[in-house]
Amino acid sequence: MANYAKTHIGNESRVELHEVLRLTGAEVSVNNLPAGAGVPFVHAHKENEEIYDVLEGAGSVTIDDEEIELAAGDWLRISPAAHRQFRAASNSGITYVCIQVKQGSLNAFTADDAIMF
């Protein structure tokens, strides 16, 4: 078995990279919402924080009743217990990556975890 996995994604509305790449330490998805569309539910998590990277477009997220505008280049971390819901702007779709990891689980950074050859 190879020490890597590769995939290619196009314009799918949602791709679960943890499934296609067989990830074992994080849940990662790429999400596309067309103009005016929104995630149809509010949610929170038990243990996992979420990190979002807005790749293209614009929109907003409501976190615990606070609306936050989003645009390409924005990064956002949301604590597990926060209630959240994402929407695309009325005149623009939005594409974003969501990385979900267990809060407090990062034990080493690259400099401490790397093995130099």
N, CA, C and O atoms as CSV, one atom per row, in Angstrom:
chain,resi,resn,atom,element,x,y,z
A,1,MET,N,N,0.845,-1.185,0.000
A,1,MET,CA,C,0.000,0.000,0.000
A,1,MET,C,C,0.890,1.248,0.000
A,1,MET,O,O,1.879,1.304,0.730
A,2,ALA,N,N,0.545,2.225,-0.801
A,2,ALA,CA,C,1.303,3.472,-0.898
A,2,ALA,C,C,1.194,4.282,0.385
A,2,ALA,O,O,0.231,4.157,1.141
A,3,ASN,N,N,2.197,5.111,0.611
A,3,ASN,CA,C,2.204,6.001,1.765
A,3,ASN,C,C,1.480,7.310,1.484
A,3,ASN,O,O,1.735,8.311,2.154
A,4,TYR,N,N,0.598,7.318,0.521
A,4,TYR,CA,C,-0.182,8.514,0.210
A,4,TYR,C,C,-1.484,8.108,-0.462
A,4,TYR,O,O,-1.647,6.972,-0.907
A,5,ALA,N,N,-2.409,9.064,-0.526
A,5,ALA,CA,C,-3.654,8.899,-1.274
A,5,ALA,C,C,-3.888,10.206,-2.019
A,5,ALA,O,O,-3.587,11.280,-1.498
A,6,LYS,N,N,-4.417,10.123,-3.223
A,6,LYS,CA,C,-4.657,11.311,-4.045
A,6,LYS,C,C,-6.061,11.243,-4.612
A,6,LYS,O,O,-6.569,10.165,-4.921
A,7,THR,N,N,-6.679,12.405,-4.743
A,7,THR,CA,C,-7.974,12.500,-5.401
A,7,THR,C,C,-8.033,13.822,-6.140
A,7,THR,O,O,-7.178,14.687,-5.946
A,8,HIS,N,N,-9.025,13.981,-6.975
A,8,HIS,CA,C,-9.270,15.236,-7.686
A,8,HIS,C,C,-10.741,15.569,-7.509
A,8,HIS,O,O,-11.605,14.705,-7.655
A,9,ILE,N,N,-11.016,16.817,-7.196
A,9,ILE,CA,C,-12.413,17.219,-7.053
A,9,ILE,C,C,-12.745,18.295,-8.077
A,9,ILE,O,O,-11.879,19.057,-8.507
A,10,GLY,N,N,-14.006,18.339,-8.452
A,10,GLY,CA,C,-14.472,19.322,-9.414
A,10,GLY,C,C,-15.425,20.288,-8.759
A,10,GLY,O,O,-15.067,20.964,-7.794
A,11,ASN,N,N,-16.641,20.360,-9.275
A,11,ASN,CA,C,-17.636,21.315,-8.777
A,11,ASN,C,C,-18.725,20.650,-7.954
A,11,ASN,O,O,-19.837,21.171,-7.875
A,12,GLU,N,N,-18.431,19.516,-7.343
A,12,GLU,CA,C,-19.430,18.850,-6.509
A,12,GLU,C,C,-19.882,19.792,-5.394
A,12,GLU,O,O,-19.122,20.665,-4.975
A,13,SER,N,N,-21.104,19.621,-4.917
A,13,SER,CA,C,-21.599,20.484,-3.840
A,13,SER,C,C,-20.893,20.202,-2.523
A,13,SER,O,O,-20.729,21.106,-1.703
A,14,ARG,N,N,-20.469,18.945,-2.306
A,14,ARG,CA,C,-19.748,18.595,-1.083
A,14,ARG,C,C,-18.931,17.337,-1.343
A,14,ARG,O,O,-19.436,16.352,-1.882
A,15,VAL,N,N,-17.670,17.385,-0.954
A,15,VAL,CA,C,-16.796,16.222,-1.050
A,15,VAL,C,C,-16.206,15.965,0.321
A,15,VAL,O,O,-15.610,16.856,0.925
A,16,GLU,N,N,-16.370,14.745,0.813
A,16,GLU,CA,C,-15.828,14.333,2.104
A,16,GLU,C,C,-14.441,13.745,1.864
A,16,GLU,O,O,-14.324,12.570,1.515
A,17,LEU,N,N,-13.397,14.538,2.044
A,17,LEU,CA,C,-12.046,14.073,1.758
A,17,LEU,C,C,-11.585,12.995,2.737
A,17,LEU,O,O,-10.739,12.171,2.389
A,18,HIS,N,N,-12.126,12.988,3.950
A,18,HIS,CA,C,-11.725,11.937,4.893
A,18,HIS,C,C,-12.132,10.564,4.378
A,18,HIS,O,O,-11.488,9.568,4.710
A,19,GLU,N,N,-13.188,10.490,3.574
A,19,GLU,CA,C,-13.605,9.210,2.997
A,19,GLU,C,C,-12.720,8.823,1.814
A,19,GLU,O,O,-12.201,7.708,1.776
A,20,VAL,N,N,-12.540,9.724,0.848
A,20,VAL,CA,C,-11.818,9.368,-0.371
A,20,VAL,C,C,-10.304,9.280,-0.163
A,20,VAL,O,O,-9.628,8.572,-0.909
A,21,LEU,N,N,-9.758,9.982,0.833
A,21,LEU,CA,C,-8.318,9.916,1.102
A,21,LEU,C,C,-7.982,8.999,2.280
A,21,LEU,O,O,-6.813,8.821,2.621
A,22,ARG,N,N,-9.012,8.421,2.897
A,22,ARG,CA,C,-8.830,7.536,4.058
A,22,ARG,C,C,-8.080,8.237,5.194
A,22,ARG,O,O,-7.131,7.686,5.751
A,23,LEU,N,N,-8.506,9.440,5.530
A,23,LEU,CA,C,-7.876,10.195,6.619
A,23,LEU,C,C,-8.151,9.520,7.954
A,23,LEU,O,O,-9.221,8.944,8.152
A,24,THR,N,N,-7.198,9.588,8.866
A,24,THR,CA,C,-7.358,8.956,10.177
A,24,THR,C,C,-7.258,9.936,11.341
A,24,THR,O,O,-7.462,9.541,12.489
A,25,GLY,N,N,-6.950,11.199,11.074
A,25,GLY,CA,C,-6.795,12.151,12.160
A,25,GLY,C,C,-7.618,13.414,12.021
A,25,GLY,O,O,-7.606,14.259,12.915
A,26,ALA,N,N,-8.335,13.559,10.912
A,26,ALA,CA,C,-9.125,14.768,10.693
A,26,ALA,C,C,-10.267,14.443,9.740
A,26,ALA,O,O,-10.179,13.517,8.934
A,27,GLU,N,N,-11.326,15.209,9.845
A,27,GLU,CA,C,-12.410,15.165,8.869
A,27,GLU,C,C,-12.281,16.432,8.038
A,27,GLU,O,O,-12.222,17.533,8.585
A,28,VAL,N,N,-12.237,16.282,6.718
A,28,VAL,CA,C,-12.066,17.421,5.823
A,28,VAL,C,C,-13.114,17.331,4.723
A,28,VAL,O,O,-13.326,16.269,4.138
A,29,SER,N,N,-13.765,18.455,4.450
A,29,SER,CA,C,-14.721,18.497,3.350
A,29,SER,C,C,-14.525,19.780,2.557
A,29,SER,O,O,-14.091,20.801,3.090
A,30,VAL,N,N,-14.856,19.706,1.266
A,30,VAL,CA,C,-14.877,20.881,0.395
A,30,VAL,C,C,-16.335,21.104,0.044
A,30,VAL,O,O,-17.025,20.186,-0.398
A,31,ASN,N,N,-16.802,22.337,0.244
A,31,ASN,CA,C,-18.223,22.652,0.124
A,31,ASN,C,C,-18.448,23.798,-0.847
A,31,ASN,O,O,-17.713,24.786,-0.835
A,32,ASN,N,N,-19.468,23.664,-1.688
A,32,ASN,CA,C,-19.877,24.714,-2.630
A,32,ASN,C,C,-21.349,25.016,-2.406
A,32,ASN,O,O,-22.195,24.126,-2.494
A,33,LEU,N,N,-21.648,26.262,-2.120
A,33,LEU,CA,C,-23.040,26.700,-2.016
A,33,LEU,C,C,-23.299,27.712,-3.127
A,33,LEU,O,O,-22.543,28.675,-3.258
A,34,PRO,N,N,-24.341,27.526,-3.927
A,34,PRO,CA,C,-24.657,28.512,-4.957
A,34,PRO,C,C,-25.215,29.794,-4.337
A,34,PRO,O,O,-25.639,29.801,-3.181
A,35,ALA,N,N,-25.211,30.857,-5.102
A,35,ALA,CA,C,-25.716,32.150,-4.629
A,35,ALA,C,C,-27.080,31.985,-3.976
A,35,ALA,O,O,-27.967,31.342,-4.536
A,36,GLY,N,N,-27.246,32.561,-2.804
A,36,GLY,CA,C,-28.513,32.546,-2.090
A,36,GLY,C,C,-28.809,31.279,-1.313
A,36,GLY,O,O,-29.786,31.238,-0.566
A,37,ALA,N,N,-27.998,30.247,-1.465
A,37,ALA,CA,C,-28.253,28.968,-0.770
A,37,ALA,C,C,-27.598,28.966,0.600
A,37,ALA,O,O,-26.674,29.734,0.870
A,38,GLY,N,N,-28.096,28.089,1.453
A,38,GLY,CA,C,-27.524,27.954,2.785
A,38,GLY,C,C,-27.542,26.513,3.244
A,38,GLY,O,O,-28.300,25.695,2.723
A,39,VAL,N,N,-26.717,26.206,4.209
A,39,VAL,CA,C,-26.759,24.887,4.831
A,39,VAL,C,C,-28.114,24.802,5.540
A,39,VAL,O,O,-28.457,25.714,6.293
A,40,PRO,N,N,-28.891,23.740,5.327
A,40,PRO,CA,C,-30.272,23.706,5.806
A,40,PRO,C,C,-30.450,23.368,7.288
A,40,PRO,O,O,-31.556,23.029,7.710
A,41,PHE,N,N,-29.378,23.454,8.081
A,41,PHE,CA,C,-29.510,23.131,9.496
A,41,PHE,C,C,-28.473,23.899,10.310
A,41,PHE,O,O,-27.424,24.291,9.799
A,42,VAL,N,N,-28.784,24.101,11.564
A,42,VAL,CA,C,-27.840,24.647,12.541
A,42,VAL,C,C,-27.231,23.450,13.250
A,42,VAL,O,O,-27.927,22.479,13.544
A,43,HIS,N,N,-25.922,23.516,13.527
A,43,HIS,CA,C,-25.319,22.393,14.237
A,43,HIS,C,C,-24.205,22.845,15.162
A,43,HIS,O,O,-23.705,23.964,15.056
A,44,ALA,N,N,-23.828,21.965,16.066
A,44,ALA,CA,C,-22.695,22.126,16.972
A,44,ALA,C,C,-22.013,20.757,17.020
A,44,ALA,O,O,-22.447,19.820,16.349
A,45,HIS,N,N,-20.957,20.645,17.806
A,45,HIS,CA,C,-20.244,19.371,17.931
A,45,HIS,C,C,-20.026,19.023,19.390
A,45,HIS,O,O,-20.096,19.890,20.262
A,46,LYS,N,N,-19.766,17.766,19.649
A,46,LYS,CA,C,-19.461,17.302,21.001
A,46,LYS,C,C,-17.993,17.547,21.333
A,46,LYS,O,O,-17.683,18.050,22.413
A,47,GLU,N,N,-17.077,17.197,20.414
A,47,GLU,CA,C,-15.644,17.267,20.698
A,47,GLU,C,C,-14.831,18.037,19.670
A,47,GLU,O,O,-13.755,18.540,19.993
A,48,ASN,N,N,-15.318,18.141,18.442
A,48,ASN,CA,C,-14.489,18.655,17.351
A,48,ASN,C,C,-14.649,20.137,17.101
A,48,ASN,O,O,-15.763,20.650,16.986
A,49,GLU,N,N,-13.492,20.831,17.016
A,49,GLU,CA,C,-13.498,22.204,16.538
A,49,GLU,C,C,-13.432,22.155,15.022
A,49,GLU,O,O,-12.981,21.165,14.447
A,50,GLU,N,N,-13.880,23.215,14.380
A,50,GLU,CA,C,-13.844,23.283,12.925
A,50,GLU,C,C,-13.013,24.485,12.495
A,50,GLU,O,O,-13.087,25.560,13.090
A,51,ILE,N,N,-12.223,24.277,11.450
A,51,ILE,CA,C,-11.423,25.331,10.850
A,51,ILE,C,C,-11.928,25.482,9.421
A,51,ILE,O,O,-12.002,24.500,8.682
A,52,TYR,N,N,-12.273,26.694,9.032
A,52,TYR,CA,C,-12.807,26.965,7.700
A,52,TYR,C,C,-11.857,27.866,6.929
A,52,TYR,O,O,-11.276,28.796,7.489
A,53,ASP,N,N,-11.701,27.585,5.637
A,53,ASP,CA,C,-10.951,28.416,4.706
A,53,ASP,C,C,-11.887,28.744,3.548
A,53,ASP,O,O,-12.334,27.842,2.840
A,54,VAL,N,N,-12.183,30.010,3.352
A,54,VAL,CA,C,-13.039,30.425,2.238
A,54,VAL,C,C,-12.155,30.564,1.002
A,54,VAL,O,O,-11.294,31.441,0.936
A,55,LEU,N,N,-12.380,29.687,0.024
A,55,LEU,CA,C,-11.567,29.667,-1.187
A,55,LEU,C,C,-12.047,30.668,-2.227
A,55,LEU,O,O,-11.238,31.355,-2.851
A,56,GLU,N,N,-13.360,30.753,-2.416
A,56,GLU,CA,C,-13.943,31.629,-3.443
A,56,GLU,C,C,-15.285,32.154,-2.978
A,56,GLU,O,O,-15.967,31.534,-2.162
A,57,GLY,N,N,-15.652,33.311,-3.513
A,57,GLY,CA,C,-16.992,33.844,-3.292
A,57,GLY,C,C,-17.149,34.571,-1.980
A,57,GLY,O,O,-16.181,35.025,-1.370
A,58,ALA,N,N,-18.413,34.669,-1.558
A,58,ALA,CA,C,-18.748,35.411,-0.349
A,58,ALA,C,C,-19.996,34.814,0.278
A,58,ALA,O,O,-20.770,34.115,-0.374
A,59,GLY,N,N,-20.168,35.105,1.546
A,59,GLY,CA,C,-21.336,34.627,2.269
A,59,GLY,C,C,-21.261,35.054,3.718
A,59,GLY,O,O,-20.630,36.055,4.055
A,60,SER,N,N,-21.910,34.286,4.567
A,60,SER,CA,C,-21.891,34.602,5.991
A,60,SER,C,C,-22.105,33.322,6.788
A,60,SER,O,O,-22.554,32.302,6.265
A,61,VAL,N,N,-21.770,33.412,8.061
A,61,VAL,CA,C,-22.031,32.325,8.994
A,61,VAL,C,C,-22.638,32.954,10.245
A,61,VAL,O,O,-22.181,33.995,10.718
A,62,THR,N,N,-23.667,32.310,10.766
A,62,THR,CA,C,-24.217,32.723,12.048
A,62,THR,C,C,-23.632,31.801,13.095
A,62,THR,O,O,-23.782,30.582,13.015
A,63,ILE,N,N,-22.955,32.392,14.093
A,63,ILE,CA,C,-22.360,31.645,15.198
A,63,ILE,C,C,-22.959,32.190,16.482
A,63,ILE,O,O,-22.753,33.351,16.836
A,64,ASP,N,N,-23.705,31.339,17.178
A,64,ASP,CA,C,-24.343,31.748,18.443
A,64,ASP,C,C,-25.061,33.088,18.298
A,64,ASP,O,O,-24.869,33.986,19.118
A,65,ASP,N,N,-25.874,33.227,17.277
A,65,ASP,CA,C,-26.697,34.408,16.993
A,65,ASP,C,C,-25.915,35.630,16.508
A,65,ASP,O,O,-26.497,36.706,16.370
A,66,GLU,N,N,-24.611,35.492,16.246
A,66,GLU,CA,C,-23.824,36.589,15.681
A,66,GLU,C,C,-23.544,36.286,14.214
A,66,GLU,O,O,-23.017,35.222,13.891
A,67,GLU,N,N,-23.894,37.220,13.320
A,67,GLU,CA,C,-23.645,37.006,11.900
A,67,GLU,C,C,-22.287,37.572,11.528
A,67,GLU,O,O,-21.970,38.719,11.845
A,68,ILE,N,N,-21.481,36.747,10.846
A,68,ILE,CA,C,-20.127,37.119,10.456
A,68,ILE,C,C,-20.027,37.008,8.942
A,68,ILE,O,O,-20.305,35.952,8.374
A,69,GLU,N,N,-19.631,38.092,8.292
A,69,GLU,CA,C,-19.469,38.101,6.840
A,69,GLU,C,C,-18.195,37.348,6.470
A,69,GLU,O,O,-17.194,37.411,7.183
A,70,LEU,N,N,-18.246,36.631,5.340
A,70,LEU,CA,C,-17.117,35.843,4.874
A,70,LEU,C,C,-16.784,36.188,3.438
A,70,LEU,O,O,-17.679,36.465,2.639
A,71,ALA,N,N,-15.490,36.173,3.101
A,71,ALA,CA,C,-15.033,36.418,1.737
A,71,ALA,C,C,-13.796,35.568,1.476
A,71,ALA,O,O,-13.157,35.085,2.410
A,72,ALA,N,N,-13.464,35.388,0.202
A,72,ALA,CA,C,-12.296,34.603,-0.181
A,72,ALA,C,C,-11.074,35.079,0.591
A,72,ALA,O,O,-10.826,36.279,0.710
A,73,GLY,N,N,-10.320,34.127,1.111
A,73,GLY,CA,C,-9.122,34.428,1.901
A,73,GLY,C,C,-9.350,34.410,3.398
A,73,GLY,O,O,-8.387,34.399,4.165
A,74,ASP,N,N,-10.600,34.408,3.833
A,74,ASP,CA,C,-10.896,34.368,5.270
A,74,ASP,C,C,-10.676,32.967,5.821
A,74,ASP,O,O,-10.960,31.970,5.157
A,75,TRP,N,N,-10.168,32.909,7.043
A,75,TRP,CA,C,-10.039,31.679,7.827
A,75,TRP,C,C,-10.818,31.877,9.107
A,75,TRP,O,O,-10.893,32.993,9.622
A,76,LEU,N,N,-11.393,30.819,9.622
A,76,LEU,CA,C,-12.255,30.900,10.804
A,76,LEU,C,C,-12.139,29.615,11.610
A,76,LEU,O,O,-12.181,28.527,11.036
A,77,ARG,N,N,-11.995,29.719,12.931
A,77,ARG,CA,C,-12.039,28.561,13.818
A,77,ARG,C,C,-13.271,28.684,14.685
A,77,ARG,O,O,-13.549,29.755,15.225
A,78,ILE,N,N,-14.018,27.589,14.823
A,78,ILE,CA,C,-15.240,27.595,15.623
A,78,ILE,C,C,-15.134,26.498,16.683
A,78,ILE,O,O,-14.853,25.341,16.369
A,79,SER,N,N,-15.361,26.874,17.927
A,79,SER,CA,C,-15.333,25.925,19.042
A,79,SER,C,C,-16.452,24.903,18.895
A,79,SER,O,O,-17.475,25.187,18.273
A,80,PRO,N,N,-16.261,23.705,19.469
A,80,PRO,CA,C,-17.270,22.656,19.321
A,80,PRO,C,C,-18.689,23.075,19.722
A,80,PRO,O,O,-19.630,22.811,18.974
A,81,ALA,N,N,-18.865,23.707,20.858
A,81,ALA,CA,C,-20.199,23.986,21.387
A,81,ALA,C,C,-20.951,25.101,20.662
A,81,ALA,O,O,-22.161,25.247,20.840
A,82,ALA,N,N,-20.245,25.889,19.845
A,82,ALA,CA,C,-20.892,27.005,19.149
A,82,ALA,C,C,-21.913,26.490,18.139
A,82,ALA,O,O,-21.663,25.517,17.429
A,83,HIS,N,N,-23.059,27.152,18.086
A,83,HIS,CA,C,-24.093,26.826,17.096
A,83,HIS,C,C,-23.771,27.592,15.828
A,83,HIS,O,O,-23.523,28.797,15.878
A,84,ARG,N,N,-23.770,26.902,14.677
A,84,ARG,CA,C,-23.337,27.529,13.436
A,84,ARG,C,C,-24.214,27.146,12.255
A,84,ARG,O,O,-24.803,26.065,12.213
A,85,GLN,N,N,-24.285,28.074,11.286
A,85,GLN,CA,C,-25.008,27.833,10.039
A,85,GLN,C,C,-24.429,28.748,8.957
A,85,GLN,O,O,-24.312,29.956,9.164
A,86,PHE,N,N,-24.063,28.173,7.794
A,86,PHE,CA,C,-23.429,28.900,6.705
A,86,PHE,C,C,-24.415,29.220,5.597
A,86,PHE,O,O,-25.359,28.469,5.353
A,87,ARG,N,N,-24.180,30.375,4.909
A,87,ARG,CA,C,-24.983,30.814,3.774
A,87,ARG,C,C,-24.080,31.468,2.735
A,87,ARG,O,O,-23.079,32.100,3.074
A,88,ALA,N,N,-24.446,31.310,1.468
A,88,ALA,CA,C,-23.799,32.064,0.390
A,88,ALA,C,C,-24.474,33.423,0.297
A,88,ALA,O,O,-25.631,33.579,0.688
A,89,ALA,N,N,-23.756,34.395,-0.217
A,89,ALA,CA,C,-24.343,35.721,-0.447
A,89,ALA,C,C,-25.429,35.596,-1.518
A,89,ALA,O,O,-25.430,34.645,-2.300
A,90,SER,N,N,-26.346,36.554,-1.548
A,90,SER,CA,C,-27.440,36.496,-2.531
A,90,SER,C,C,-26.933,36.643,-3.960
A,90,SER,O,O,-27.576,36.172,-4.898
A,91,ASN,N,N,-25.795,37.290,-4.129
A,91,ASN,CA,C,-25.267,37.533,-5.471
A,91,ASN,C,C,-23.983,36.765,-5.774
A,91,ASN,O,O,-23.345,37.013,-6.797
A,92,SER,N,N,-23.594,35.835,-4.898
A,92,SER,CA,C,-22.344,35.101,-5.094
A,92,SER,C,C,-22.411,33.744,-4.412
A,92,SER,O,O,-22.913,33.626,-3.294
A,93,GLY,N,N,-21.910,32.734,-5.080
A,93,GLY,CA,C,-21.744,31.452,-4.416
A,93,GLY,C,C,-20.550,31.525,-3.477
A,93,GLY,O,O,-19.832,32.524,-3.450
A,94,ILE,N,N,-20.345,30.472,-2.716
A,94,ILE,CA,C,-19.193,30.410,-1.822
A,94,ILE,C,C,-18.636,28.988,-1.844
A,94,ILE,O,O,-19.387,28.013,-1.833
A,95,THR,N,N,-17.316,28.890,-1.876
A,95,THR,CA,C,-16.619,27.609,-1.801
A,95,THR,C,C,-15.703,27.668,-0.594
A,95,THR,O,O,-14.906,28.596,-0.454
A,96,TYR,N,N,-15.816,26.675,0.277
A,96,TYR,CA,C,-14.986,26.664,1.478
A,96,TYR,C,C,-14.575,25.254,1.858
A,96,TYR,O,O,-15.253,24.277,1.541
A,97,VAL,N,N,-13.444,25.177,2.546
A,97,VAL,CA,C,-12.942,23.924,3.098
A,97,VAL,C,C,-13.257,23.927,4.579
A,97,VAL,O,O,-13.090,24.946,5.249
A,98,CYS,N,N,-13.713,22.791,5.100
A,98,CYS,CA,C,-13.936,22.624,6.533
A,98,CYS,C,C,-13.027,21.502,7.021
A,98,CYS,O,O,-13.086,20.379,6.521
A,99,ILE,N,N,-12.188,21.819,8.001
A,99,ILE,CA,C,-11.305,20.845,8.638
A,99,ILE,C,C,-11.810,20.657,10.057
A,99,ILE,O,O,-11.927,21.618,10.818
A,100,GLN,N,N,-12.105,19.422,10.405
A,100,GLN,CA,C,-12.663,19.130,11.723
A,100,GLN,C,C,-11.684,18.231,12.479
A,100,GLN,O,O,-11.317,17.158,12.001
A,101,VAL,N,N,-11.267,18.681,13.666
A,101,VAL,CA,C,-10.320,17.932,14.492
A,101,VAL,C,C,-10.761,17.995,15.952
A,101,VAL,O,O,-11.472,18.913,16.359
A,102,LYS,N,N,-10.329,17.009,16.727
A,102,LYS,CA,C,-10.677,16.991,18.138
A,102,LYS,C,C,-9.991,18.161,18.848
A,102,LYS,O,O,-8.770,18.304,18.786
A,103,GLN,N,N,-10.772,18.977,19.507
A,103,GLN,CA,C,-10.234,20.129,20.228
A,103,GLN,C,C,-9.201,19.663,21.253
A,103,GLN,O,O,-9.442,18.707,21.990
A,104,GLY,N,N,-8.060,20.334,21.298
A,104,GLY,CA,C,-7.021,20.031,22.279
A,104,GLY,C,C,-6.145,18.842,21.925
A,104,GLY,O,O,-5.366,18.387,22.762
A,105,SER,N,N,-6.254,18.321,20.690
A,105,SER,CA,C,-5.509,17.112,20.341
A,105,SER,C,C,-4.152,17.367,19.695
A,105,SER,O,O,-3.402,16.414,19.478
A,106,LEU,N,N,-3.809,18.605,19.381
A,106,LEU,CA,C,-2.542,18.896,18.710
A,106,LEU,C,C,-1.405,18.842,19.728
A,106,LEU,O,O,-1.304,19.696,20.608
A,107,ASN,N,N,-0.559,17.834,19.595
A,107,ASN,CA,C,0.536,17.637,20.553
A,107,ASN,C,C,1.877,18.141,20.045
A,107,ASN,O,O,2.762,18.427,20.852
A,108,ALA,N,N,2.057,18.259,18.741
A,108,ALA,CA,C,3.326,18.697,18.174
A,108,ALA,C,C,3.069,19.453,16.886
A,108,ALA,O,O,2.157,19.118,16.129
A,109,PHE,N,N,3.871,20.467,16.643
A,109,PHE,CA,C,3.812,21.231,15.405
A,109,PHE,C,C,4.853,20.676,14.443
A,109,PHE,O,O,5.626,19.795,14.818
A,110,THR,N,N,4.889,21.169,13.222
A,110,THR,CA,C,5.800,20.644,12.210
A,110,THR,C,C,7.239,20.589,12.694
A,110,THR,O,O,7.898,19.562,12.532
A,111,ALA,N,N,7.746,21.672,13.285
A,111,ALA,CA,C,9.146,21.703,13.715
A,111,ALA,C,C,9.432,20.628,14.767
A,111,ALA,O,O,10.534,20.080,14.791
A,112,ASP,N,N,8.479,20.320,15.624
A,112,ASP,CA,C,8.677,19.313,16.662
A,112,ASP,C,C,8.378,17.903,16.168
A,112,ASP,O,O,8.894,16.938,16.732
A,113,ASP,N,N,7.563,17.761,15.136
A,113,ASP,CA,C,7.125,16.463,14.662
A,113,ASP,C,C,7.918,15.980,13.448
A,113,ASP,O,O,7.873,14.795,13.117
A,114,ALA,N,N,8.628,16.861,12.795
A,114,ALA,CA,C,9.357,16.500,11.576
A,114,ALA,C,C,10.589,15.651,11.878
A,114,ALA,O,O,11.233,15.808,12.916
A,115,ILE,N,N,10.903,14.744,10.944
A,115,ILE,CA,C,12.133,13.956,10.994
A,115,ILE,C,C,12.942,14.369,9.775
A,115,ILE,O,O,12.512,14.155,8.641
A,116,MET,N,N,14.100,14.955,9.998
A,116,MET,CA,C,14.931,15.445,8.886
A,116,MET,C,C,15.826,14.333,8.362
A,116,MET,O,O,16.381,13.558,9.142
A,117,PHE,N,N,15.967,14.251,7.035
A,117,PHE,CA,C,16.822,13.237,6.393
A,117,PHE,C,C,17.921,13.921,5.621
A,117,PHE,O,O,18.752,13.252,5.006
